Amino acid sequence: MEPAALRRGLNVGDAQHLRDTWRDLEPPTSILTSPPYLDMHDYGNTSPIGARGQPLSEYLVQMSRLFEDCGHISTPDATMWLVAGAIRRNGRLIALPDKLATCAEQAGWVLRESITWDKQKALPWTHHGELRDVTEQVLLFSKADDFRFDADDLRSPIPNSVWWRRFPERYSPNGRMPTNLWSIPIPTQGSWTGLRSHICPFPEELTHRMLSLTTIRGDTVLDPLAGIGSVPAMAEAMGRTGYGLELTAEYAKRYEQTFESAKRFLALLEDDSRHRDAFRETIIELRLLKFAKLLGKQVTEAGFGVSWVRAGKSCRQPAYSFQVASGDFELVLNDESVREPALAAARHAIQRKPLSKFGIDADIVPIGAAAAAVQGHWYASGYFWNPPCTDRPQSGEPHVVANFRPDPDSIDDTPYP
Ligand SMILES: C[S@@+](CC[C@H](N)C(=O)[O-])C[C@H]1O[C@@H](n2cnc3c(N)ncnc32)[C@H](O)[C@@H]1O
């Protein structure tokens, strides 16, 4: 009899029949899975994949077939994540992630990234010649060179430091790119006996990271060796369509619990995104301020006396995708009659380093000092050099006048050297 077609969520079934069960469904754009750890675990089923005592060569043949099937049912630009750790047999270390990567490549997948997952917990004991093993490898494959990979949601605000306050142009407003070392504690570490402690479910942060990197809302995601359904649950909670296959019916019963837990995890993440937005705004505002300062300096050096520069954030969409914001700059000149050549000098300056590196789409308006003085704006020049936050521009070097105020808690008033 033909096996039943899969439903959304977690299904009880055998991954070795994947081609037959994946019928009339959208092809997955991303596959995320962790293979049974050869004979280390008793998952409470009679799966020939990774069954106790199975020869390594047989296990690798079965995993190779599964990788081929995953390639067969998925979209041409699909990605595949594989999470696996090294195992030991008779005191010999077997680099299982390397062997599985070779199988996947032979099945048509190309290895794109290898991340070390620091699980932060391990068994308290080891054998002679071994250290406590707290890592697994998280491998990313794709079939085509062009595949979805977007790290923006995983970038993190950079901890308060003098460097990004002084050099905001060198830091992405989206925060820091994640590294290939992921420290994510495993949820529980029980004994190695009993069904429950053997399941080693993915922590929510791990599934969330993988899904954020290679999928968007509406994508179809599959875990053919799904355990308690951590992958389909997080996929569904993130607005993707998630499918999982698991041989052990007992695990499938925990799917509702897994799904609720994924939703709770996402709710907590929303706080993080507010923090990220605040960081983004601060970097952009700091860039605008420093841009204004350097603009004034360069126009002065070109021979046009600049009283100060007024910087404002504009709602205009930046002209180029590499630009992070648009800004309106009023170049307040000592001598109103040189507005045209001063504007030409300003335009020349913004097309060259360092200003061209700020990612600011600048609209510059030259104005005479007398006309500017009648408009009331407060001064933020103190964020970059002495004196801090004065009411009036000081004589001498050009000053920056801002009509916005960066969050005072996120920057300090340390004078710029
Ligand atoms: C490492 S665990 C996956 C745990 C999972 N990542 C989670 O978060 O719960 C591997 C799973 O593959 C299942 N498995 C083994 N052979 C299978 C097969 N032929 N078809 C489907 N599932 C299988 C095992 O029962 C086990 O639950």
The ligand as an SDF file (V2000), in Angstrom:
LIG
                    3D

 27 29  0  0  0  0  0  0  0  0999 V2000
   18.9040   13.4110   16.3720 C   0  0  0  0  0  0  0  0  0  0  0  0
   17.2260   13.0090   16.4390 S   0  0  0  0  0  0  0  0  0  0  0  0
   16.4320   14.4790   15.8900 C   0  0  0  0  0  0  0  0  0  0  0  0
   15.9780   15.3500   16.9910 C   0  0  0  0  0  0  0  0  0  0  0  0
   15.2760   16.5850   16.4490 C   0  0  0  0  0  0  0  0  0  0  0  0
   16.2280   17.4800   15.8050 N   0  0  0  0  0  0  0  0  0  0  0  0
   14.4900   17.3580   17.5180 C   0  0  0  0  0  0  0  0  0  0  0  0
   14.7220   18.5630   17.6640 O   0  0  0  0  0  0  0  0  0  0  0  0
   13.7040   16.7590   18.2300 O   0  0  0  0  0  0  0  0  0  0  0  0
   17.0170   11.9430   15.0640 C   0  0  0  0  0  0  0  0  0  0  0  0
   15.6230   11.4030   14.9560 C   0  0  0  0  0  0  0  0  0  0  0  0
   15.5030   10.6400   13.7610 O   0  0  0  0  0  0  0  0  0  0  0  0
   14.5180    9.6470   14.0020 C   0  0  0  0  0  0  0  0  0  0  0  0
   14.6370    8.6430   12.9440 N   0  0  0  0  0  0  0  0  0  0  0  0
   15.5510    7.6580   12.8190 C   0  0  0  0  0  0  0  0  0  0  0  0
   15.3300    6.9540   11.7020 N   0  0  0  0  0  0  0  0  0  0  0  0
   14.2560    7.5090   11.1080 C   0  0  0  0  0  0  0  0  0  0  0  0
   13.5510    7.2310    9.9120 C   0  0  0  0  0  0  0  0  0  0  0  0
   13.9120    6.2070    9.1360 N   0  0  0  0  0  0  0  0  0  0  0  0
   12.4860    7.9950    9.5910 N   0  0  0  0  0  0  0  0  0  0  0  0
   12.1100    9.0130   10.3940 C   0  0  0  0  0  0  0  0  0  0  0  0
   12.7290    9.3170   11.5550 N   0  0  0  0  0  0  0  0  0  0  0  0
   13.7920    8.5760   11.8980 C   0  0  0  0  0  0  0  0  0  0  0  0
   14.8680    9.1620   15.3950 C   0  0  0  0  0  0  0  0  0  0  0  0
   13.7620    8.5020   15.9930 O   0  0  0  0  0  0  0  0  0  0  0  0
   15.2220   10.4710   16.0870 C   0  0  0  0  0  0  0  0  0  0  0  0
   14.1050   11.0040   16.7380 O   0  0  0  0  0  0  0  0  0  0  0  0
  1  2  1  0
  2  3  1  0
  2 10  1  0
  3  4  1  0
  4  5  1  0
  5  6  1  0
  5  7  1  0
  7  8  2  0
  7  9  1  0
 10 11  1  0
 11 12  1  0
 11 26  1  0
 12 13  1  0
 13 14  1  0
 13 24  1  0
 14 15  1  0
 14 23  1  0
 15 16  2  0
 16 17  1  0
 17 18  1  0
 17 23  2  0
 18 19  1  0
 18 20  2  0
 20 21  1  0
 21 22  2  0
 22 23  1  0
 24 25  1  0
 24 26  1  0
 26 27  1  0
M  CHG  2   2   1   9  -1
M  END
$$$$
